[in-house]
Amino acid sequence: MLEFSIESFIKTHITHRPESLFAEDLRANEDRLREEAEGKDVLVIGGAGTIGSNYIKALLPYRPRSLTVVDYSENGLTELTRDLRSSAGVVVPDEYITYPFDFGSRIFAHLMESRDFDIIACFAAHKHVRSEKDHLAIEAMVRNNVFNTHNLLQQASENRPEHLFSVSTDKAANPVNVMGATKKLMEMVLLAYADDIKISTARFANVAFSNGSLLAGFIERMMKRQPLSSPSDVRRYFVSPRESGELCLIASLLGDTGNIFFPKLKEEEMMTFSRIAELFLESLGYECDYCNSEEEARRKAAAWTPAQKKYPVYFFGTDTSGEKMYEEFYTAKDRPDLESFHALGVIRDHPRLSREAVHELIARFEALFDREIDKSQIIELLSEYLPDFHHIETGKLLDEKM
């Protein structure tokens, strides 16, 4: 396993790109990026995750004056710092500090009151379809993705940073799951403040081998001698971790206020998770031992030894709530600008809510959460604000799968 290079595997078998998708845009805009970032005070929220940490790595060559990183994961911040300090050629600002707390907390509010930041980039979010369970799990998702974003905007309105960026997802376009719906709602809340603060966001593909992702789980499963399992019929776009950070860097610094960025990827570039699992095993020198059930796969994996040439896998047709067969970056109602950047499209004229409508939205969800409710009532209120939200409910959750 130590000889396996994730970066090389992604380039060779998933993205099929020898250099970053955004390399040309970075070269063409190097002076503009430096002008926007050099000497600036930067706050990165959720900076210990895959996208946030790669954003930081993409940002540092442009020499910000200071870097403050907030993430609720103390272990993640520790690894981020070790990674930055151990990487050749990475220059960490003299003023660098990490804080292990939630951006919805009172302590974070105190930070925002005590410091002015030129650039704020937020990557703190519920990002998994798997997080959709009962009303309590969905309330947590709404509070994190929508309420905390609203609080951040109100706090940022006091000092008005030069740039405020908050990451979205391709699942926000014609959402079918609650995670995508809450991120779509987050976009609407963001854009309501776009006249007062320079705000941008980005929808993008699955980040290959990101923390907590199914692909990263393949490595964990093999380390624990457990089977690989994935849907066989769900297709997804993929970008590398490095590309995810570069996309967000461009979107956060070069976008006009109210812009929604997305990568220009072709439909034929989508892949199934099962195909990636097959290629993953092939790269390690194994073939797939296709199993007909989870139980068969678990039993075979428990008895597996490295001397065997086949590794147990279980592939299945998806039947869980909130799963879309493919993803989209924009809808038929959007008129994206596909000319301004080589590898990025931009949605510029997205409809906006008024500030009063946002306050009413927050109040209605708060009132709902104060009652004894079930999952369907939250989905009903989400649907009222999001006419394009068509929730896929099958009665089965991803937590019921391996």
Long-range contacts (C-beta under 8 A, 24 or more apart in sequence): 1-219, 1-222, 1-223, 1-284, 4-219, 4-283, 4-284, 6-209, 7-240, 7-242, 9-279, 9-280, 9-283, 10-208, 10-209, 10-238, 10-240, 11-240, 13-276, 13-279, 13-280, 13-283, 14-208, 14-238, 14-240, 14-271, 14-276, 14-279, 15-208, 15-238, 15-239, 15-240, 15-243, 15-269, 16-269, 17-240, 20-240, 20-242, 20-243, 20-246, 21-239, 21-243, 21-247, 21-263, 21-265, 21-343, 22-243, 22-246, 22-247, 22-250, 22-263, 22-342, 22-343, 22-344, 24-342, 24-343, 25-250, 25-341, 25-342, 25-343, 25-344, 26-246, 26-250, 28-342, 29-250, 29-254, 32-253, 32-254, 33-62, 33-249, 33-250, 33-253, 33-254, 34-62, 34-63, 36-62, 36-119, 36-162, 36-163, 36-253, 36-254, 37-62, 37-63, 37-64, 37-119, 37-253, 38-62, 38-63, 38-64, 39-63, 39-64, 39-65, 40-64, 40-65, 40-118, 40-119, 40-162, 41-65, 41-66, 41-68, 41-115, 41-116, 41-117, 41-118, 41-119, 42-66, 42-67, 42-68, 42-117, 42-118, 42-119, 42-120, 42-121, 43-68, 43-69, 43-70, 43-115, 43-117, 43-119, 43-120, 43-121, 44-68, 44-69, 44-70, 44-121, 44-123, 45-70, 45-71, 45-103, 45-120, 45-121, 45-122, 45-123, 45-124, 45-152, 46-70, 46-71, 46-103, 46-122, 46-123, 46-124, 46-125, 47-71, 47-77, 47-80, 47-98, 47-123, 48-73, 48-76, 48-77, 48-79, 48-80, 48-98, 49-73, 49-76, 49-123, 49-210, 49-211, 50-207, 50-210, 50-211, 50-213, 50-241, 50-244, 51-123, 51-167, 51-207, 51-210, 51-241, 51-244, 51-245, 51-248, 52-121, 52-123, 52-124, 53-80, 53-83, 53-245, 54-241, 54-242, 54-244, 54-245, 54-246, 55-121, 55-123, 55-244, 55-245, 55-248, 55-249, 55-252, 56-80, 56-84, 56-245, 57-84, 57-87, 57-90, 57-242, 57-245, 58-242, 58-245, 58-246, 58-248, 58-249, 59-245, 59-249, 60-84, 60-90, 60-91, 60-92, 60-93, 61-91, 63-91, 63-93, 64-93, 64-119, 65-93, 65-95, 66-93, 66-94, 66-95, 66-96, 67-92, 67-93, 67-95, 67-96, 67-97, 68-96, 68-97, 68-98, 68-99, 68-111, 68-115, 68-117, 69-96, 69-97, 69-98, 69-99, 70-98, 70-99, 70-101, 70-103, 70-108, 70-111, 70-124, 71-98, 71-99, 71-100, 71-124, 72-100, 72-101, 72-102, 72-124, 73-100, 74-100, 76-211, 102-148, 103-148, 103-152, 104-143, 104-144, 104-147, 104-148, 104-151, 109-151, 109-155, 112-152, 112-155, 112-156, 112-158, 112-159, 113-155, 113-158, 116-159, 116-161, 117-159, 117-161, 118-161, 118-162, 118-163, 119-161, 119-162, 119-163, 119-164, 119-165, 119-252, 119-253, 120-152, 120-156, 120-161, 120-163, 120-164, 120-165, 121-163, 121-164, 121-165, 121-166, 121-248, 121-252, 122-149, 122-152, 122-164, 122-165, 122-166, 122-167, 123-167, 123-248, 124-148, 125-167, 125-183, 125-186, 126-179, 126-182, 127-169, 127-179, 127-212, 128-179, 128-212, 129-171, 129-177, 129-179, 129-180, 129-322, 129-323, 129-398, 130-397, 130-398, 130-399, 131-179, 132-177, 132-178, 132-179, 132-321, 132-322, 132-397, 132-398, 133-397, 133-399, 134-374, 134-375, 135-373, 135-374, 135-375, 135-377, 135-378, 138-178, 138-375, 138-378, 138-379, 139-369, 139-378, 141-178, 141-179, 141-182, 142-182, 142-185, 142-365, 142-369, 142-378, 145-179, 145-182, 145-183, 145-185, 145-186, 146-182, 146-185, 146-186, 146-189, 146-362, 146-365, 147-362, 147-365, 149-186, 149-189, 149-190, 150-189, 150-358, 150-362, 153-189, 153-190, 153-193, 153-197, 153-199, 156-197, 157-193, 157-196, 157-197, 160-196, 160-197, 161-197, 161-198, 162-198, 163-198, 163-200, 163-252, 163-253, 164-197, 164-198, 164-199, 164-200, 165-199, 165-200, 165-201, 165-202, 165-248, 165-251, 165-252, 165-255, 166-190, 166-199, 166-201, 167-201, 167-202, 167-248, 168-201, 168-202, 168-203, 168-260, 169-203, 169-204, 170-203, 170-204, 170-205, 170-237, 170-262, 170-327, 170-328, 170-329, 171-324, 171-327, 172-203, 173-203, 173-327, 173-328, 173-329, 173-330, 173-331, 174-328, 174-331, 174-388, 174-390, 175-386, 175-388, 175-389, 175-390, 176-322, 176-323, 176-324, 176-389, 176-390, 176-391, 176-392, 177-321, 177-322, 177-323, 177-324, 177-391, 177-392, 178-322, 178-378, 178-379, 178-382, 178-391, 179-322, 180-322, 180-389, 181-379, 181-382, 181-386, 181-389, 181-391, 182-382, 184-386, 184-388, 184-389, 185-361, 185-382, 185-385, 185-386, 187-260, 187-350, 188-352, 188-353, 188-358, 188-385, 189-353, 189-358, 189-361, 191-258, 191-350, 191-352, 191-353, 192-352, 192-353, 192-354, 192-355, 192-357, 192-358, 193-355, 194-257, 194-258, 194-352, 195-257, 197-257, 198-256, 198-257, 199-257, 199-258, 200-251, 200-252, 200-255, 200-256, 200-257, 200-258, 200-259, 200-260, 200-261, 201-251, 201-259, 201-260, 201-261, 202-247, 202-248, 202-251, 202-260, 202-261, 202-262, 203-260, 203-261, 203-262, 203-329, 203-330, 204-237, 204-239, 204-244, 204-247, 204-261, 204-262, 204-263, 204-329, 205-236, 205-237, 205-238, 205-239, 205-263, 205-265, 205-327, 206-236, 206-237, 206-238, 206-239, 207-238, 207-239, 207-240, 207-241, 207-244, 208-238, 208-239, 208-240, 208-241, 209-241, 210-241, 210-244, 214-273, 215-273, 215-276, 215-280, 218-277, 218-280, 221-301, 222-284, 222-311, 225-301, 225-302, 225-304, 226-298, 226-301, 226-402, 227-291, 227-294, 227-297, 227-298, 227-300, 227-301, 227-311, 227-312, 227-313, 227-314, 227-402, 228-277, 228-280, 228-281, 228-311, 228-312, 228-313, 228-314, 229-294, 229-297, 229-313, 229-314, 229-315, 229-316, 229-401, 229-402, 230-272, 230-273, 230-274, 230-276, 230-277, 230-313, 230-315, 230-316, 231-272, 231-273, 231-274, 231-315, 231-316, 231-317, 231-318, 231-323, 232-272, 232-273, 232-274, 232-315, 232-316, 232-317, 233-272, 233-317, 233-318, 233-325, 234-272, 234-273, 234-318, 234-323, 234-324, 234-325, 234-326, 235-270, 235-271, 235-272, 235-325, 235-326, 236-270, 236-271, 236-272, 236-273, 236-326, 236-327, 237-263, 237-265, 237-269, 237-270, 237-327, 238-269, 238-271, 239-263, 247-344, 250-341, 250-344, 251-344, 255-346, 256-348, 258-348, 258-350, 258-352, 259-346, 259-347, 259-348, 260-330, 260-346, 260-347, 260-350, 261-344, 261-345, 261-346, 261-347, 262-329, 262-330, 262-336, 262-344, 262-345, 262-346, 262-347, 263-329, 263-343, 263-344, 263-345, 264-338, 264-343, 264-344, 264-345, 265-329, 267-326, 270-326, 270-327, 274-313, 274-315, 277-313, 277-315, 278-313, 281-311, 281-313, 285-309, 286-310, 286-311, 287-311, 288-313, 289-313, 290-314, 290-315, 294-401, 294-402, 297-402, 298-402, 314-402, 316-401, 319-394, 319-396, 320-394, 320-396, 320-397, 320-398, 320-400, 320-401, 321-391, 321-392, 321-393, 321-394, 321-395, 321-396, 321-397, 322-391, 322-392, 322-393, 323-392, 323-398, 324-392, 331-388, 361-385
